[in-house]
Amino acid sequence: MKNIIEQIQFLHNSDNILDYRNKFSDLKKNITKKEVIYFCGNSLGLKPKSTNQYIIDELNDWQDLGVEGHFKKSKPWVSFHEKASLMLAHLIMAEPSEITVMNSLSVNLHLLMVSFYRPTPKKYKILIEKGAFPSDQYIVDSQAKFHGYNPQNAIIEIENSLKNGVFTTEDIINSILKNKDEIAIILLGAVNYYTGQVLDLKKISSVAKDNNITIGFDLAHAIGNIHLKMSEYDIDFATWCSYKYLNAGPGGVSGVYINKKHFLDSQIPRFEGWWGCKADQRFEMKKTFEPAFGADAWQLSNVPVFSIASLEASLDIFNAVGMPLLIKKSILMHKILRQGLEWCKANYENSNFEIITPKEDGSFGCQISILVTKNGRKLYDYLHSNSIIVDWRNPNVIRLAPVPLYNTFDEIGRFLKVFKKYFELK
Ligand SMILES: Cc1ncc(COP(=O)(O)O)c(C=O)c1O
């Protein structure tokens, strides 16, 4: 372990984006008097210090302008989401018109299913990974029911051939090919919430397209975590939340990506609302709906200004640092943390855990999930009582997510010292 701690010290000293840590709030030392190590950005990202001001600016405009705020000179509320859409497009390498910001993730998944799940008597099945996030499972089940199908028959779950919920790309491709004549749509989590596994979006979407199948991704655990390059994949749609790696705060507004190839397809059904009209017509109260160009046509309600202001605060930080540097640090963090965990496993007979996140390049992001075979909750409580915030997912997984934007290598070193001690004490 000494050698690993030395490597960590070296990485800490050569971390050229370490200063970004200061842009995020420190958690109150509310658990013990010790400093908190927060490895939970996969669940709820830390608050940027700047967020207050972004929200206060809008509060002040509300205070000073009232309803006129919709048409104020700078960032009018009538088109308030557009700046965030622009920054998100940059972040995930999409075109700005392919992005919109609205609602929350589960709501958007349903709205996108309205547009992209168009079952026919022969092709009506929905392909989803086994062990998908529960909300995604409820969404596909209820969508199948809504269209008059029995989910038992209409939902195909991809089985994983590797243990502990990890898939090979072949598992997914084989399942697509085996059922291709019946699948209407594929919906997958780009990064699995439980295992932290990153899927090969390019390969999987190209197989879907070769077989004429609509494919969409839930990017909840991917955006701000892995380097998404939407322009390089043939994905029909995607959506995400912004409270995890995007640090927009609890319940933060969701985002949507719709591939531009669908913009002129009048066959695609869509639920419509007044905010989906062209920006300059939103207050014209016309009887007929004239859709905005691109993903904005999927908007329904006027946008949540404070929530988007909060998202902008974080996106401005992402913009300043850029994904390439974050990814470089993320990989180093992941590898050194894994090395430390593996060391514990090899050196303590009582270390009853295994790392379930795959280790091949490209198959992991920030998160490392450890499956604790016995008394997992005890380990989780021990970490918690030592001011280490990680999260627990039933039945037996602890998720650790050092986030390159605000976590430090030094924190990984301190975490490992506490973690190691647990097995010495037992
Ligand atoms: C993968 C995934 N999908 C869907 C959701 C549901 O998100 P929301 O509550 O914002 O609808 C979550 C929430 O954590 C998630 O992790």
Ligand as a Chemical Component Dictionary entry (heavy atoms), coordinates in Angstrom:
data_LIG
# 
_chem_comp.id                   LIG 
_chem_comp.type                 NON-POLYMER 
_chem_comp.pdbx_formal_charge   0 
_chem_comp.three_letter_code    LIG 
# 
loop_
_chem_comp_atom.comp_id 
_chem_comp_atom.atom_id 
_chem_comp_atom.alt_atom_id 
_chem_comp_atom.type_symbol 
_chem_comp_atom.charge 
_chem_comp_atom.model_Cartn_x 
_chem_comp_atom.model_Cartn_y 
_chem_comp_atom.model_Cartn_z 
_chem_comp_atom.pdbx_ordinal 
LIG C1 C1 C 0 -30.362 5.592  -14.794 1  
LIG C2 C2 C 0 -31.468 6.413  -14.209 2  
LIG N1 N1 N 0 -32.629 6.519  -14.897 3  
LIG C3 C3 C 0 -33.655 7.236  -14.404 4  
LIG C4 C4 C 0 -33.559 7.894  -13.195 5  
LIG C5 C5 C 0 -34.752 8.650  -12.686 6  
LIG O1 O1 O 0 -34.510 10.011 -12.686 7  
LIG P1 P1 P 0 -35.636 11.096 -12.331 8  
LIG O2 O2 O 0 -36.029 10.884 -10.918 9  
LIG O3 O3 O 0 -34.923 12.406 -12.503 10 
LIG O4 O4 O 0 -36.761 10.919 -13.271 11 
LIG C6 C6 C 0 -32.362 7.823  -12.466 12 
LIG C7 C7 C 0 -32.226 8.520  -11.175 13 
LIG O5 O5 O 0 -31.252 8.447  -10.483 14 
LIG C8 C8 C 0 -31.299 7.062  -12.986 15 
LIG O6 O6 O 0 -30.146 6.929  -12.328 16 
# 
loop_
_chem_comp_bond.comp_id 
_chem_comp_bond.atom_id_1 
_chem_comp_bond.atom_id_2 
_chem_comp_bond.value_order 
_chem_comp_bond.pdbx_ordinal 
LIG C1 C2 SING 1  
LIG C2 N1 SING 2  
LIG C2 C8 DOUB 3  
LIG N1 C3 DOUB 4  
LIG C3 C4 SING 5  
LIG C4 C5 SING 6  
LIG C4 C6 DOUB 7  
LIG C5 O1 SING 8  
LIG O1 P1 SING 9  
LIG P1 O2 DOUB 10 
LIG P1 O3 SING 11 
LIG P1 O4 SING 12 
LIG C6 C7 SING 13 
LIG C6 C8 SING 14 
LIG C7 O5 DOUB 15 
LIG C8 O6 SING 16 
# 
